[in-house]
Amino acid sequence: MKILEKQVYHLLAAVLLGGGVWLASRWVDLAGSVLGVSTGKWLALAVILPIVHQLYVVLLWRSELYYNWLSRALGERAFQFWAVGFMVLFLARPVTVLALGFADRGSLPIPLWLNIPLICICLGVTIYMAISFVRYFGVKRALGRDHFQPDLYRDLPFVRKGIFQWSPNAMYTYAFLALWLVGLVLQSRAALLAALFNHLFIWAHYYFTELPDMRFIYSES
């Protein structure tokens, strides 16, 4: 079944990276809290929500791309339905890391002479990423419109302007630096650990979900 192609590897990545976070959490103070939720629970959510998000993408992207299940059920509202669910789960990722950072703020003894340049670098790249995204890429394409209308997107060239000149997959390479900013600004070990998990796990999505789908969509172009 095409929906499950390479998803064993995706699941294995989730297990290995999640296990890595569990082991590393031994060096994190989990006694803090924010909004009445402990640091440990925020850290768990920062791992669970990306897994749920990427599972959502697999199931709905591929059910539409290979079988048109969403379009058959919802018609023209299919993409809108998909996009709302995607954005809710996508935005939950930085919100959770931010809450985790506040719960664990001040736990990272990093000197200002190192922290400030790191913050400036991450912030500068993130801003350039946002500008390039708006100007050259667009929301619909980022949301996977090509999975809903592959014939429309098949002949479109890949974006090679702005930050996309540095990397053809700039969103995964650079956009996730925004999560690292949380840990650096709040000086939080737990937030940096969550940022690392998110940044590595999004590449599992790329290699085991998006790349096979792109080869299917653009194989004729």
C-alpha positions in Angstrom: 0.0 0.0 0.0 1.5 3.3 -1.1 0.5 5.2 2.0 2.9 3.0 4.1 5.9 3.2 1.7 9.1 3.8 3.8 7.0 4.5 7.0 8.8 1.7 8.9 11.9 3.9 8.7 9.9 6.9 9.7 8.6 5.1 12.7 12.1 3.8 13.5 13.4 7.4 13.4 10.7 8.5 15.8 11.6 5.7 18.2 15.4 6.3 18.1 15.1 10.1 18.3 12.5 9.9 21.1 14.7 7.5 22.9 17.6 9.9 22.5 15.5 12.7 24.1 14.6 10.4 27.0 18.2 9.6 27.6 19.3 13.2 27.3 16.5 14.4 29.7 18.5 12.9 32.5 20.8 16.0 32.3 17.8 18.3 32.2 16.1 19.7 35.3 12.4 18.7 34.9 11.3 20.3 38.1 10.1 23.6 36.6 6.6 24.3 35.3 4.6 26.9 33.4 0.8 27.1 33.1 0.7 24.4 35.8 2.4 21.9 33.5 5.8 20.5 34.5 8.9 20.7 32.3 8.9 17.0 31.9 5.3 17.0 30.4 6.1 19.9 28.1 9.2 18.0 26.9 7.1 14.9 26.3 4.6 17.0 24.3 7.4 18.6 22.3 8.3 15.0 21.2 4.7 13.6 20.8 3.2 16.5 18.8 5.8 16.4 15.9 5.2 12.7 15.6 1.4 13.2 15.5 1.9 16.1 13.0 4.0 14.0 10.6 1.7 11.0 10.9 -1.2 13.4 9.9 0.8 14.5 6.9 1.6 10.9 5.8 -2.0 9.7 6.1 -3.7 12.7 4.4 -1.1 13.6 1.9 -0.8 10.1 0.5 -4.4 9.2 0.8 -5.1 12.1 -1.6 -2.0 11.8 -3.8 -2.5 8.1 -4.6 -6.2 7.5 -4.0 -8.0 10.9 -4.0 -9.9 9.9 -0.9 -10.1 13.5 0.5 -11.4 14.9 -2.8 -13.9 12.2 -3.2 -15.2 12.8 0.4 -15.0 16.6 0.6 -14.8 17.9 -3.0 -13.4 21.4 -3.3 -13.1 21.7 0.5 -10.5 18.9 0.7 -7.5 21.1 0.5 -9.0 23.6 3.0 -9.8 20.8 5.4 -6.2 19.4 5.1 -4.7 22.9 5.5 -6.5 23.7 8.7 -5.5 20.5 10.4 -1.9 20.9 9.2 -1.6 24.4 10.5 -3.0 23.6 13.9 -0.5 20.8 14.4 2.4 22.8 12.8 1.9 25.8 15.0 1.6 23.5 18.1 5.3 22.6 17.6 6.8 26.1 18.3 4.2 26.9 20.9 5.1 23.7 22.8 8.8 24.5 22.5 8.2 28.0 23.7 6.3 26.8 26.8 9.0 24.3 27.5 11.6 27.1 27.3 9.7 29.2 29.8 9.3 26.2 32.1 13.1 25.5 31.9 14.4 29.1 31.5 17.9 29.9 32.8 19.1 26.3 32.9 21.8 26.8 30.2 24.9 28.5 31.5 26.0 30.0 28.2 28.1 33.2 28.2 26.7 36.3 26.5 29.7 36.6 24.2 28.7 33.3 22.7 24.9 33.4 23.1 24.3 36.8 21.5 26.2 35.9 18.2 24.3 32.6 18.0 21.0 34.4 18.5 21.8 37.0 15.8 22.8 34.3 13.3 19.7 32.2 13.9 17.5 35.3 13.8 19.0 36.7 10.6 18.7 33.3 8.8 15.2 32.9 10.0 14.1 36.3 8.8 15.8 35.7 5.4 14.0 32.4 5.3 10.6 34.0 6.0 11.2 36.7 3.3 12.3 34.1 0.7 9.3 31.9 1.6 6.8 34.6 1.1 8.4 36.0 -2.1 9.4 32.9 -3.9 7.7 29.8 -2.5 4.2 30.6 -1.2 1.8 29.0 1.3 -0.1 26.7 -1.0 3.0 25.0 -2.3 4.4 24.7 1.2 1.2 23.0 2.3 1.5 20.4 -0.4 -0.9 21.6 -3.0 1.0 19.4 -5.5 -0.4 16.3 -3.7 -3.9 17.6 -4.5 -3.2 18.8 -8.1 -0.1 17.0 -9.2 -0.8 17.7 -12.9 -0.8 21.4 -12.2 2.6 21.4 -10.4 4.4 18.7 -12.3 6.0 21.1 -14.8 6.7 23.9 -12.4 10.5 24.5 -11.8 11.9 24.0 -8.3 12.6 27.3 -6.5 16.2 28.4 -6.7 16.0 32.1 -5.5 16.5 33.8 -2.2 17.6 31.4 0.5 16.7 28.5 -1.7 19.9 29.2 -3.6 21.8 27.9 -0.5 19.8 24.8 -0.2 17.0 23.3 -2.4 15.3 22.3 0.9 15.8 25.5 2.7 12.7 25.3 4.8 13.9 22.2 6.7 17.5 23.3 6.7 17.0 26.9 8.0 13.4 27.5 9.1 13.7 25.3 12.1 16.5 27.5 13.4 13.5 29.5 14.8 13.1 26.7 17.4 16.7 27.0 18.4 16.1 30.7 19.0 13.7 29.8 21.9 16.4 27.8 23.7 19.1 30.4 23.2 16.9 33.4 24.2 15.5 31.7 27.2 18.8 29.8 27.9 16.9 26.6 28.2 18.5 23.1 27.9 15.2 21.4 27.5 14.1 23.8 24.7 17.3 23.2 22.8 16.8 19.5 23.2 13.3 19.8 21.8 14.6 22.0 18.9 17.2 19.3 18.1 14.5 16.6 18.0 12.2 18.7 15.8 15.1 19.6 13.4 16.3 16.0 13.0 12.8 14.5 12.9 11.6 16.8 10.1 14.4 15.3 7.9 12.9 11.8 8.6 9.7 13.3 7.1 11.6 14.5 4.1 13.5 11.3 3.3 10.7 8.8 4.1 7.6 10.8 3.0 8.2 13.9 1.0 11.1 12.7 -1.2 9.3 9.5 -2.4 6.2 11.5 -3.1 8.1 14.1 -5.0 9.6 11.4 -7.2 6.2 10.1 -7.9 4.7 13.6 -8.7 7.7 15.0 -10.7 9.0 11.8 -12.3 7.7 12.8 -15.7 9.2 16.4 -15.6 
